Amino acid sequence: MRKRRVPIGVVIALMAITATLTLTLTYQYAMNSFNDQVKNVAERQKMYGRLYQIDNRVRDYFLFPVDDAAMFDAIAEGYVNGLKDNGTKYLPQSLCLKTQQQIQGLESGIGMEIAMYGTTRAVVTRVIHSGPAQLAGVQAGDFLVGINDIVLDDTWTLERIEKLLAGDAGTELILKVQRTNEEGIPEDLTFTLTRREYETQTVTYRIIEGLGYVRIYSFNERTDEEFREALVSLVNTGINGLIIDVRNNGGGVMESAAAIADTLLPAGTIVSYSGRDGVKKPMYISDGGQTDLPLAVLINQNSASASEMLAAAVQDYNKGRIVGVQSYGKGTVQELHTFSDGSGLYLTTAYFYPPFSSSFHGVGITPDIKVEMSYTGSLDLLDETTDLQLSAAVNLLNQSGQFAPVDPELPTTSDGASSDETASGDSASGDASSGEDTTSGNTSSDAASSGESASSASSQVIGYAEGCSDCIRS
């Protein structure tokens, strides 16, 4: 059977038609793209033109001098606020530097946290290991009675006290506290402290009724290392189970939280993310070196972002029970971009997701065992006998009969005031964030270029939790 040959003229004609169609479609796409770009440029010119006109009027007619630096920060902040996204934040130079230090696990000050005890007294809830306060002898439980030459009476708020404690590194502060001695007698003590840079402590741990208890205040670049050290120490003592407390933890370095999850979970995805394209991709994967201990994770309404990711991963893999109340619900990824003048920008670039369950963004994580608490003060002022949620987790892992204990009486000060007032501070409320969730970044960045080039994102950030949502840190 003879093969029919296609005339060369037909082949050439088909090729010409194909080329024409391709050129037409390419041209149409290019024109549409160009038109969109022109539209965007025109819109930007309109925006900048309006700003230029305002600036001209101000320069010509405004009665008072103009602070150009403050004006620039206000313009940048106003632009970002116009995005109407709680996760996206403009950071002036000083705040950007402080944020980068916090991501690295560094703070500047005297190294202690305070909260309101009752309604009228400020108490030291935690001293940071090797910080100025700890090395000078300040202890958790000390009541603040004076700072420098100022007496702290019952009218002082945390915000006012924080301003007194703040200061540049290298400057001195005289701290006066009241401490009850071994005979039960209150005595006044005075400490002279020098503010300096110190490493923050984001993990504390102890043993409660044969169980390891680890509290994670926030996630910075060193938190996973702190957690591993705590876990090794606890395991070496022969613990029967593990309680991880991420209450009032508004987030932090995502990579650090994922590394902690890696020690707890079997092999598989820890967290995924999706950017503008909506395609879900793995962000972090567990290698399967899991810890085979009975596990409970404590969460509350201020647990956000990376702390929620950790709890959700444990829940999805059925590696432990989640105890507490519904978490905050912050499931977006932010990247930190820094600019040549030292300012910065937290920019929302993606959603993130638990291993198997749906996104908890705007919803929160539902605990396996709901335990509510009327107490809203600093958790550091409680222990396993007065902390309802912690007590529930201890009973759960030890299987010791009654699961939900009676809400205990709140601790009282020496003057009988109950500790039932919410201490102000950096809670994960309002924008699910008051701190820093950062990672070394496997997430996509869609940052647009601007007049000043941003550096590559120094870290992925989720939320802005300071890890101190029921107190202030100095």
TORZATOR-740778 format. One line per field, with one value per residue (C-alpha): residue number from 1; residue in one letter; x, y negated, z. Coordinates in Angstrom, 2 decimals. Layout:
N
i: [NUM|...];
aa: [A|...];
c1: [X|...];
c2: [Y|...];
c3: [Z|...];
END
This chain:
474
i: [1|2|3|4|5|6|7|8|9|10|11|12|13|14|15|16|17|18|19|20|21|22|23|24|25|26|27|28|29|30|31|32|33|34|35|36|37|38|39|40|41|42|43|44|45|46|47|48|49|50|51|52|53|54|55|56|57|58|59|60|61|62|63|64|65|66|67|68|69|70|71|72|73|74|75|76|77|78|79|80|81|82|83|84|85|86|87|88|89|90|91|92|93|94|95|96|97|98|99|100|101|102|103|104|105|106|107|108|109|110|111|112|113|114|115|116|117|118|119|120|121|122|123|124|125|126|127|128|129|130|131|132|133|134|135|136|137|138|139|140|141|142|143|144|145|146|147|148|149|150|151|152|153|154|155|156|157|158|159|160|161|162|163|164|165|166|167|168|169|170|171|172|173|174|175|176|177|178|179|180|181|182|183|184|185|186|187|188|189|190|191|192|193|194|195|196|197|198|199|200|201|202|203|204|205|206|207|208|209|210|211|212|213|214|215|216|217|218|219|220|221|222|223|224|225|226|227|228|229|230|231|232|233|234|235|236|237|238|239|240|241|242|243|244|245|246|247|248|249|250|251|252|253|254|255|256|257|258|259|260|261|262|263|264|265|266|267|268|269|270|271|272|273|274|275|276|277|278|279|280|281|282|283|284|285|286|287|288|289|290|291|292|293|294|295|296|297|298|299|300|301|302|303|304|305|306|307|308|309|310|311|312|313|314|315|316|317|318|319|320|321|322|323|324|325|326|327|328|329|330|331|332|333|334|335|336|337|338|339|340|341|342|343|344|345|346|347|348|349|350|351|352|353|354|355|356|357|358|359|360|361|362|363|364|365|366|367|368|369|370|371|372|373|374|375|376|377|378|379|380|381|382|383|384|385|386|387|388|389|390|391|392|393|394|395|396|397|398|399|400|401|402|403|404|405|406|407|408|409|410|411|412|413|414|415|416|417|418|419|420|421|422|423|424|425|426|427|428|429|430|431|432|433|434|435|436|437|438|439|440|441|442|443|444|445|446|447|448|449|450|451|452|453|454|455|456|457|458|459|460|461|462|463|464|465|466|467|468|469|470|471|472|473|474];
aa: [M|R|K|R|R|V|P|I|G|V|V|I|A|L|M|A|I|T|A|T|L|T|L|T|L|T|Y|Q|Y|A|M|N|S|F|N|D|Q|V|K|N|V|A|E|R|Q|K|M|Y|G|R|L|Y|Q|I|D|N|R|V|R|D|Y|F|L|F|P|V|D|D|A|A|M|F|D|A|I|A|E|G|Y|V|N|G|L|K|D|N|G|T|K|Y|L|P|Q|S|L|C|L|K|T|Q|Q|Q|I|Q|G|L|E|S|G|I|G|M|E|I|A|M|Y|G|T|T|R|A|V|V|T|R|V|I|H|S|G|P|A|Q|L|A|G|V|Q|A|G|D|F|L|V|G|I|N|D|I|V|L|D|D|T|W|T|L|E|R|I|E|K|L|L|A|G|D|A|G|T|E|L|I|L|K|V|Q|R|T|N|E|E|G|I|P|E|D|L|T|F|T|L|T|R|R|E|Y|E|T|Q|T|V|T|Y|R|I|I|E|G|L|G|Y|V|R|I|Y|S|F|N|E|R|T|D|E|E|F|R|E|A|L|V|S|L|V|N|T|G|I|N|G|L|I|I|D|V|R|N|N|G|G|G|V|M|E|S|A|A|A|I|A|D|T|L|L|P|A|G|T|I|V|S|Y|S|G|R|D|G|V|K|K|P|M|Y|I|S|D|G|G|Q|T|D|L|P|L|A|V|L|I|N|Q|N|S|A|S|A|S|E|M|L|A|A|A|V|Q|D|Y|N|K|G|R|I|V|G|V|Q|S|Y|G|K|G|T|V|Q|E|L|H|T|F|S|D|G|S|G|L|Y|L|T|T|A|Y|F|Y|P|P|F|S|S|S|F|H|G|V|G|I|T|P|D|I|K|V|E|M|S|Y|T|G|S|L|D|L|L|D|E|T|T|D|L|Q|L|S|A|A|V|N|L|L|N|Q|S|G|Q|F|A|P|V|D|P|E|L|P|T|T|S|D|G|A|S|S|D|E|T|A|S|G|D|S|A|S|G|D|A|S|S|G|E|D|T|T|S|G|N|T|S|S|D|A|A|S|S|G|E|S|A|S|S|A|S|S|Q|V|I|G|Y|A|E|G|C|S|D|C|I|R|S];
c1: [0.00|1.48|1.90|0.29|2.59|1.38|2.16|4.94|2.70|0.13|2.84|4.15|0.63|-0.09|3.18|2.37|-1.10|0.32|2.98|0.37|-1.90|1.00|2.14|-1.40|-1.98|1.45|0.81|-2.60|-1.19|1.67|-0.75|-3.01|-0.02|1.31|-2.07|-2.24|1.24|0.39|-2.76|-0.71|1.87|-0.87|-2.48|0.85|1.57|-1.83|-1.11|2.37|1.10|-1.45|1.24|3.48|0.71|0.12|3.82|4.01|1.13|2.69|6.09|4.53|1.92|2.29|2.84|5.31|8.63|8.44|10.34|11.26|12.30|9.04|7.14|8.77|7.89|4.31|3.97|5.34|3.12|0.08|0.76|0.99|-2.13|-3.94|-3.43|-5.82|-3.86|-3.12|-0.05|1.70|3.60|6.03|8.97|10.87|14.63|14.78|11.92|13.33|16.67|14.96|12.86|15.92|17.61|14.53|14.50|18.11|17.19|18.66|17.16|18.51|17.53|17.74|16.34|13.14|9.39|6.73|2.95|0.20|-0.51|-4.04|-5.01|-2.36|1.02|3.66|5.50|8.53|7.21|10.44|14.12|16.06|19.00|22.32|20.56|21.46|18.52|19.22|22.94|22.23|19.91|16.41|13.96|10.60|7.97|9.68|7.25|8.40|8.25|10.56|12.58|15.42|13.99|10.34|8.07|5.60|2.23|-1.06|-1.70|1.14|0.23|2.43|2.75|4.09|6.46|7.74|8.75|10.74|12.52|13.41|16.76|19.86|22.41|25.12|22.88|22.15|18.86|18.17|15.46|13.76|11.75|9.96|10.58|9.20|12.05|12.13|10.47|7.56|8.53|8.51|11.84|12.99|15.96|17.76|19.63|21.74|21.44|23.19|21.14|22.85|22.22|21.47|20.23|16.53|15.26|12.23|12.03|11.69|11.12|10.61|9.22|5.65|4.51|6.87|6.00|8.20|6.71|8.13|6.83|7.67|7.17|7.90|9.93|13.20|16.19|17.47|14.20|14.52|18.00|16.64|13.82|16.17|18.34|15.25|13.95|17.27|17.53|13.97|14.27|17.49|15.57|13.11|9.91|6.67|5.17|5.59|3.50|4.31|2.79|2.34|-0.34|0.11|2.69|1.83|4.35|7.87|10.45|8.58|11.64|12.33|8.77|8.98|12.26|10.54|7.64|10.19|11.34|7.76|6.29|6.66|7.99|5.77|4.74|4.79|3.37|2.47|1.92|0.31|1.07|-0.69|-1.04|-3.05|-0.93|-0.19|3.46|5.35|7.19|8.76|8.94|9.67|12.44|10.61|12.87|9.89|9.71|7.57|6.29|2.66|2.12|-0.22|-0.06|-1.59|-3.15|-5.34|-6.89|-3.48|-1.74|-1.16|0.75|3.76|2.43|-0.83|1.14|2.93|-0.32|-2.13|0.66|0.58|-3.20|-3.17|-0.68|-2.56|0.68|-0.89|-3.92|-4.55|-5.82|-7.20|-9.47|-9.81|-6.62|-6.35|-6.45|-3.49|-2.47|-0.68|3.01|4.90|8.40|10.70|12.24|14.88|15.74|18.94|18.02|17.53|13.73|11.79|8.54|6.65|4.79|2.09|3.00|1.21|-1.19|0.13|-1.65|-1.46|-0.36|-3.86|-6.59|-8.03|-6.57|-7.19|-6.80|-9.60|-10.94|-8.32|-7.57|-10.25|-8.69|-9.35|-10.16|-11.68|-10.69|-11.66|-10.04|-11.42|-7.89|-6.44|-3.23|0.33|0.63|4.02|2.22|0.48|1.63|0.10|-2.15|-3.61|-3.42|-6.61|-5.43|-2.02|-3.63|-5.96|-3.03|-1.17|-4.22|-4.78|-1.28|-1.16|-4.75|-5.41|-9.16|-11.10|-10.11|-11.55|-10.53|-12.40|-11.18|-8.81|-8.78|-6.51|-3.25|-3.35|-0.81|0.31|-2.38|-5.09|-5.59|-6.51|-4.47|-7.40|-6.64|-5.46|-2.00|-1.48|1.31|2.03|-0.78|-1.67|-4.88|-6.21|-3.84|-2.91|0.37|2.60|5.73|7.98|7.47|10.39|11.86|14.83|12.36|11.04|8.03|7.55|8.03|5.98|7.44|7.39|10.48|10.48|12.71|14.89|15.70|14.69|17.20|16.19|13.74|15.85|13.27|9.73|7.52|4.11|2.57|4.41|4.16|6.81|6.36|5.28|1.57|0.62|3.51|6.13|9.81|12.65];
c2: [0.00|-3.33|-6.13|-9.39|-12.37|-15.69|-18.42|-20.73|-23.71|-22.43|-21.88|-25.42|-26.82|-24.94|-26.15|-29.72|-29.48|-28.02|-30.72|-33.41|-32.06|-31.79|-35.31|-36.64|-34.94|-36.00|-39.56|-39.59|-38.25|-40.76|-43.61|-42.57|-42.28|-45.63|-47.27|-45.91|-47.23|-50.61|-50.68|-49.84|-52.49|-55.05|-54.20|-54.50|-57.81|-59.04|-57.98|-59.48|-62.60|-63.18|-62.72|-65.17|-67.77|-67.34|-67.66|-70.87|-72.44|-71.46|-72.87|-76.12|-76.83|-74.64|-76.73|-74.42|-72.79|-69.39|-66.41|-64.61|-61.38|-61.16|-62.07|-59.24|-56.68|-57.99|-57.75|-54.19|-53.17|-54.74|-52.84|-49.54|-50.30|-50.80|-47.11|-46.34|-43.24|-42.74|-40.65|-43.20|-45.79|-48.60|-48.69|-51.94|-51.60|-51.20|-48.71|-46.74|-46.40|-45.30|-42.79|-41.30|-40.94|-39.22|-36.81|-35.96|-35.51|-38.75|-41.47|-44.61|-45.57|-44.04|-40.60|-40.14|-39.96|-41.52|-41.32|-42.73|-40.66|-41.50|-45.00|-47.13|-45.42|-44.61|-41.34|-39.76|-36.65|-35.48|-36.39|-35.50|-33.15|-35.04|-38.38|-41.40|-40.89|-37.20|-37.72|-40.55|-38.33|-39.44|-36.53|-35.58|-36.56|-39.83|-42.75|-46.01|-48.93|-51.46|-52.30|-54.80|-57.51|-56.83|-54.96|-52.62|-53.00|-51.34|-53.86|-52.57|-50.52|-48.09|-50.52|-53.28|-50.87|-49.63|-53.17|-53.49|-50.19|-51.00|-52.54|-52.25|-49.51|-50.60|-52.76|-51.97|-51.41|-51.10|-48.50|-48.26|-45.13|-43.57|-39.89|-37.68|-36.01|-32.51|-33.78|-35.13|-38.74|-41.13|-42.91|-45.55|-44.88|-47.22|-46.19|-48.33|-46.92|-47.85|-47.45|-45.35|-42.91|-39.35|-36.09|-35.51|-32.30|-31.01|-27.56|-26.58|-23.07|-21.05|-17.71|-17.47|-14.15|-12.14|-14.10|-16.48|-19.96|-22.29|-25.81|-27.58|-31.34|-32.16|-30.84|-32.45|-31.01|-29.30|-27.89|-24.46|-24.08|-25.09|-22.57|-19.73|-20.46|-20.46|-17.22|-15.41|-16.52|-15.40|-12.06|-11.30|-11.59|-8.91|-10.88|-9.03|-11.61|-15.09|-18.27|-21.09|-24.44|-27.00|-29.08|-32.81|-31.97|-34.16|-32.57|-33.19|-31.56|-28.99|-26.89|-26.56|-25.43|-22.92|-21.54|-20.93|-19.22|-17.06|-15.58|-14.58|-13.33|-10.37|-10.89|-13.14|-16.70|-19.03|-22.10|-23.17|-26.58|-28.19|-31.54|-33.61|-30.65|-28.72|-25.59|-23.85|-22.83|-21.25|-23.76|-21.42|-17.63|-15.39|-12.81|-10.41|-10.60|-10.87|-10.86|-7.99|-9.59|-10.16|-13.77|-16.64|-20.15|-23.10|-25.91|-28.92|-31.88|-33.57|-30.60|-31.72|-31.00|-28.75|-27.53|-26.57|-24.81|-22.71|-21.79|-21.06|-18.78|-16.80|-16.55|-15.53|-12.72|-11.65|-11.89|-13.53|-15.28|-19.01|-20.51|-23.99|-26.29|-27.33|-28.94|-32.29|-31.24|-32.80|-30.87|-33.29|-33.59|-36.86|-37.56|-40.15|-42.43|-44.96|-48.15|-50.13|-52.72|-50.04|-50.05|-46.90|-45.35|-42.30|-41.24|-38.57|-36.19|-32.88|-30.75|-27.76|-24.51|-21.62|-18.19|-16.83|-19.00|-22.19|-25.65|-27.05|-30.65|-32.73|-29.67|-28.39|-24.88|-23.04|-21.21|-17.50|-18.25|-21.63|-23.10|-26.70|-28.96|-32.08|-33.20|-35.68|-36.81|-35.64|-31.87|-32.13|-32.98|-29.57|-25.99|-22.58|-22.99|-26.34|-26.07|-24.31|-23.45|-22.21|-20.16|-18.62|-17.65|-16.09|-14.06|-13.03|-11.63|-10.04|-8.74|-9.67|-9.56|-12.79|-14.59|-18.08|-19.42|-22.18|-25.64|-26.45|-29.68|-32.31|-33.06|-36.10|-38.74|-39.43|-42.09|-39.69|-41.02|-38.28|-37.87|-38.02|-40.96|-40.51|-41.97|-44.16|-43.37|-41.87|-39.40|-37.72|-39.63|-41.93|-40.82|-37.39|-38.72|-40.52|-38.73|-37.04|-33.81|-33.49|-30.78|-30.53|-30.39|-27.75|-29.87|-31.87|-35.62|-37.85|-41.14|-43.80|-45.84|-49.46|-52.51|-50.93|-47.30|-44.95|-42.38|-38.79|-37.96|-37.43|-35.08|-33.88|-35.37|-34.38|-36.81|-39.16|-37.48|-38.54|-35.35|-37.47|-37.99|-38.34|-40.49|-42.99|-42.28|-44.67];
c3: [0.00|-1.09|1.45|0.49|0.54|1.89|-0.63|0.55|-0.06|2.44|5.06|4.58|4.79|8.02|9.51|8.54|10.10|13.32|13.52|12.91|15.63|18.05|17.27|17.62|20.98|22.25|21.10|22.75|26.02|25.90|25.23|28.10|30.41|29.20|29.68|33.23|33.93|32.44|34.57|37.68|36.80|36.20|39.54|41.32|39.62|40.72|44.31|44.37|42.61|45.36|48.00|46.12|46.10|49.84|50.51|48.45|50.36|53.69|52.72|51.52|54.18|57.30|60.43|62.19|61.21|59.51|60.95|57.73|59.45|61.39|58.21|56.28|58.95|59.06|55.27|55.24|58.14|56.48|53.25|55.12|57.16|53.87|53.12|55.99|56.98|60.66|59.90|57.69|59.73|58.97|61.40|61.96|62.30|66.09|66.20|63.26|65.03|68.24|66.28|64.59|67.97|69.41|66.48|67.33|71.00|72.31|74.51|76.12|79.66|83.13|82.30|84.23|83.67|85.86|86.08|88.25|91.34|92.30|91.29|92.95|93.16|90.54|91.10|89.43|87.69|86.07|86.00|82.86|83.42|83.43|83.00|85.17|87.56|88.14|88.68|91.15|93.21|92.18|92.53|91.11|93.67|94.68|94.82|93.24|95.66|94.00|90.91|91.32|93.59|92.73|95.15|93.41|95.08|94.10|91.30|89.10|86.03|84.13|81.25|83.52|85.27|81.91|80.96|84.19|83.61|79.98|79.16|77.02|77.52|79.93|82.10|85.74|87.53|91.25|91.92|95.30|96.10|99.03|99.78|102.54|104.41|105.90|109.08|107.06|107.61|104.61|104.15|101.67|99.40|97.03|93.86|91.54|88.04|84.79|81.67|79.00|76.19|77.29|75.80|76.32|77.85|75.99|77.62|81.27|82.60|85.75|86.94|88.22|89.71|87.53|84.37|82.45|82.18|79.52|79.05|75.78|76.07|72.42|69.49|68.49|66.63|69.79|71.17|69.55|71.07|74.49|74.09|73.17|76.21|78.42|76.92|77.31|80.93|81.71|79.91|81.78|85.05|83.90|83.34|82.58|80.24|78.82|79.06|76.63|77.57|74.76|76.49|75.95|73.28|70.30|67.97|66.78|64.58|62.52|61.78|65.49|66.20|63.34|64.72|68.05|66.29|64.46|67.79|68.63|65.35|62.99|59.47|57.38|56.71|59.70|58.02|54.47|52.91|49.87|48.31|45.68|43.33|45.93|45.48|48.76|49.22|52.13|54.30|56.87|57.02|60.00|59.70|62.00|65.07|67.37|71.17|72.43|75.63|76.63|75.61|76.41|74.93|76.78|74.71|75.43|73.63|73.30|71.68|68.11|64.91|65.47|68.81|67.09|64.37|66.99|68.75|65.48|64.27|67.52|67.21|63.53|64.11|67.26|69.22|72.25|73.69|73.44|76.71|77.36|75.38|71.73|70.44|68.69|65.02|63.19|60.11|57.81|57.02|57.19|55.91|57.41|54.79|55.78|53.90|53.42|56.07|58.74|58.68|57.88|56.79|57.96|54.83|54.67|51.83|52.44|54.43|56.34|57.14|59.62|58.33|57.58|59.06|57.62|58.15|61.61|60.44|61.90|63.72|66.13|67.33|69.27|72.23|72.69|76.32|77.09|80.43|81.13|83.70|85.29|86.24|83.75|85.41|84.83|84.58|86.26|89.49|89.50|90.03|89.46|92.50|91.40|87.60|86.50|82.99|84.08|86.82|84.23|81.99|84.93|85.90|82.29|81.82|85.25|84.88|88.47|88.78|88.62|85.43|85.88|89.29|91.03|90.06|92.94|94.87|93.43|95.24|97.49|98.32|101.84|102.06|100.93|97.41|94.96|91.79|89.40|87.16|83.62|83.39|80.39|78.00|74.59|74.16|70.92|70.80|68.15|65.41|66.62|67.23|69.49|68.84|66.43|64.56|62.26|60.09|57.80|55.05|52.71|51.88|48.73|48.73|46.47|47.63|44.95|44.33|45.41|45.31|47.97|47.45|50.21|51.28|50.85|53.60|56.68|58.12|57.82|60.49|61.77|64.19|66.46|69.85|72.32|74.32|77.28|76.79|80.44|81.62|80.53|80.06|80.72];
END
